Every structure is written in C-alpha cells, then in structure tokens.
Amino acid sequence: MSLDPSAKGTVPFGEHHTWYRVTGDLRSGRPALVVVHGGPGATHDSLVNLAALAEDGWPVVHYDQLGNGGSSHLPDRGADFWSVELFLDELDNLLKQLGVADDYVLFGHSWGGILSAKHAAGKPAGLRGLILADSPASYPQWRREMDALRAQLPPGVDEKLRKHEAAGTTDSQEYLEATMVFYARHVCRMDPWPREYMATFMEIYNDPTVYFTMNGPTEFHVTGTLRDFSVTDCAADIEVPTLLVSGRYDEATEAVVRPYHELIPDVRWEIFDASSHVPNLEEPERFREVMRDFLKELEQQRNG
C-alpha cells in the first residue's frame, strides 16, 4: 500500500506559508478529506495513514498547521498571535487555495477536532461531513478529566508530576519519565510507538512554541491560552453528518466527547475498545473500515 503523495507544496497564508500534501486526485468528483491534526503544535505525521483512503477513491489532504512541520515557524511570536481564529483562518485559506472549499469533508483529531467543530458550526456551504476523532468539546471539562485520570496512575506518579509542575521544572528528566507513564496508558498504548507517532511527538519538541503557548507542557497539564476554550455553545449549529471516534482508554474520555453526541443533531459515535488517543494507529484495519463506511454513507446521501 503506497501512501506517496500525488502533490505537495505550500500555499501562501498572509506573510507566511502552509505546507500540504495531497494523496489522490482532487478533481475526482468526490469531496476531499481534509485532515486537521492535533496539538496545537503537532504535525500531520501521526495521521498520514489516512492517505490510504485515496485507494478507495477519496482524495486526502494533509497539512501542517502554522508554527510546525513544513509550515512557517515563528518562535518569536507571543500568545496574542497564536489564537483559535488564526488557525480557523489558516484552514479557510487552505481550502480556497487548493480549490476544495466547495466540496470537502473534515477529519479533525484532538485539538484539530475542536477546531474543526468550530469551523463546522459556521455552516460553511462546501462542508459535506465531519469526523471528530479523540477530541474534547471543552477544555475546562478536559482539565477536570485529566485530574481524574492522573488520580488513577500508579502510586507516586502524580505526586512527582505535581511536584515539578509547582516548581516550574517540567523540563526535567524525572517529569518526562512520569509523563510517559500517563502517555503509555492514555495517548498511545503501542510499544514501541510507531514511527509516524514518534515523528509528530518529536516535531512538537523540536519547536514547542505553539504547544507550550496554547496548551502547556503536557497533555494533562493545560495551562495555555486554550485552557478555557469550548465549543459547547455552538456545537448544536453543526448541520452536517458527523462521526465521533474515540478510544476506550483515550485521554479524550467519554465525558469530554459526550457533549458532541448530545448537541450535534446528526451524529454517531464509534468507540475503539483496544485504543487510546490514536485508534488510526492502534486499530488501523477497523479504523479504515469505519472511515470508509462513513464516507460511503455521505456519498449515498449526496446521490440519493
């Protein structure tokens, strides 16, 4: 199975540029599946296996959000620059620059999911469907759930984490080792981590500007500008068919995903029993089957 892109490059975004890759033919007559990665401050790498859906006839667009990967890096910009609105504007710009704004499906993972939900709530005319994977609807609720998951870690782990968080030493080796206990349970349960996931993980730490500013030092210690962000006030405005995806052991717990299920009018939810935060890597065969079925349903609705 080849995941080689049929096209890749950059599009201008103001004074900056956004890197993208396309797998398949954007002129195929089917809506493009546009993949919005997590973080914020991660890259497309951990989601690159979604490119396989091009073999089933759906063109797939990956991109790296501003600040990371192949897109413009801006390590000197402060918190006032890195905003939800910036990344919404970047997504709108990408859709227009690639010529798919009139016909597309969004796949948003984690932070990319809540960003995609905010985009979808604006009722863009060309949006045909939405997949929200492992994504919170509310960061305040996410933070409460992180506390609950931390309390279930082996004895002494959360105490170590909180000691370093209080001291401002979250860059220490001891903090990193304790962090990995949480990550091995709730972020990626594969051992060793697959190369695609390691690539995304390392990209964050190669340039942590966006992640540290908007999120914080770790997944479970959200101290950045997103700490109070939520889409629970607008999720009911999402009009397109929506698929929710999450893992049984996901850091995006059922409690943080449930508001989407309660608020979005046309929605269904698939839980992956052997997965945490990256079911596309942890259960790839079932994941591809669920995605393919949803895209076929969208096509049938379109043609019916």
Buried (B, 14 or more C-beta within 10 A) or exposed (E): EEBEBBBBEBBEBEEBBBBBBBBBBBEEEBBBBBBBBBBBBBBBBBBBBBBBBBBBBBBBBBBBBBBBBBBBBBEEBEEEBBBBEBBBBBBBBBBEBBEBBEBBBBBBBBBBBBBBBBBBBEEBEBBBBBBBBBBBBBBBBBBEBBEEBBEEBEEEBBEBBEBBBEEEEBEBEEBBEBBEBBBBBBBBBEEEBBEBBBBBBEBBEEBBBBBBBBBBBBBBBBBBBBBEBBBBEBBBBBBBBBBBBBBBBBBBBEBBBBBBBEBBEEBEBBBBEEBBBBBBBBBBEBBBEBBBEBBEBBBEEEEE
